[in-house]
Amino acid sequence: MTTPLRDLRVLDLATLFAGPLAATMLGDFGAEVIKVEHPRRPDPSRGHGPAKDGVGLWWKLLGRNKRAITLDLSAPGGRDALLRLAASSDVVIENFRPGTLERWGLGWPELAAVNSELILTRVTGFGQSGPYAHRPGFGTLAEAMSGFAAVTGEPDGPPTLPPFGLADSIAALATAYAVLTALTARAATGRGQVIDMAIIEPILTVLGPQPLWYDQLGYVQPRTGNRSRNNAPRNTYRTADGSWVAVSTSAQSVAERVIRLVGRAELIDEPWFTTGAGRAEHADVLDDAVGGWIALRTREEAMAAFEKAEAAIAPVYDIRDVMADPQYRALDTLTTVDDPELGPLRMQNVLFRLSETPGAIRWAGRPHGADTDAVLTELGLSGPEIAALRRAGAA
């Protein structure tokens, strides 16, 4: 089977985390991704989080399916090598502050001059224009500024940030989508273009109709903990054996099944029960009914009863449960990758399954600069020329 992006070459100049993750997603479906790192300052993700035998594990995931080379883009030799790479590439992904590439002589005019079909993808916290464009930007700031933190957490508690790179990951998905959109446009026009991706924007999109609600009604969504303002019962509930389960009733039919299951069918006849918003206004009553019933049963008993009633329930997992779950195993969601440095590694598989042109993890993140000589040789540089770049600190 062939991979759908096998003829695509992507230069990943970005760090932490949206840009590199977008490049990983492209690489998972066959794109040749060349990760460009500074010769003396490796990608910070190599040092983020736990390590084994001195090897950063996060990098093994983020750097998979990428060839790793080193170039100092601010040095003349590194700049020239990058331009030579760009001439034979389809996509460049970068996340420097606006103006940085221009200062190095690697802005859009210089890149387009060597390759008019190039897609330059610029991923920054705040975008390429506006009053905040030159501020340092991270996903945490997007989680705060988008309104996500304001609606996350208990009603009487502080705004809550996620303990992982949520805004970066959402922006990575949006960036991969943007790249494929721009490539589709290029197929029609023959011209490349610049993508301006601001990390503060994709997370705002997935927060739903909050801007519309405020614009039309002046409504500001409050923090509601695990409850929803749109339907109920919707919460996490503790079981008799000390586990937790999550229940959702977005569909009216499911809400009715849940309430019948827990022995409170008379609530279905209440006028307020006929809409999600009406049920949400009576969440205390519904949570007492559902929570009280679940509290008398083990997780296994509650799960079995809900499934028999065709009501929506899921166990609240930690990563140990995820790794052992039979559904994830059936989907090969967490697959095994053989790595020369660390041996077999289990990590998330590619995002989705294609029947004719599936993606694959060909290798985990490579050592810093492992492919520099090979890539520069493919560009036509001789051994002495590569050695000269190294002596100058440019590679």
Buried (B, 14 or more C-beta within 10 A) or exposed (E): EEBBBEEBBBBBBBBBBBBBBBBBBBBBBBBBBBBBBBBEEBBBBBEBEEBEEEBBBBBBBBBBBBBBBBBBBBBEBBBBBBBBBBEEBBBBBBBBBBEBBEEBBBBBEBBBEBBEBBBBBBBBBBBBEEEBBEEEBBBBBBBBBBBBBBBBBEEEEEBBBBEEBBBBBBBBBBBBBBBBEBBEBBEEEEEBBBBBBBBBBBBBEEBEEBEEBEEEEEEEBEBBBEBBBBBBBBBBBBBEEEBBBBBBBEEBEBBBBBBBBBEBEEBBEEEEBBBBEBBBEBBEBBBEBBBEBBEEBBBEBBBEBBEEBEBBBEBBBEEEEEEEBEEBEEEEBBBEBEBEBBEEBEBEBBEEEEEEEBBBBEBBBBBBBBBBBEBBEEBEBEEEBBEBBBEBBBB
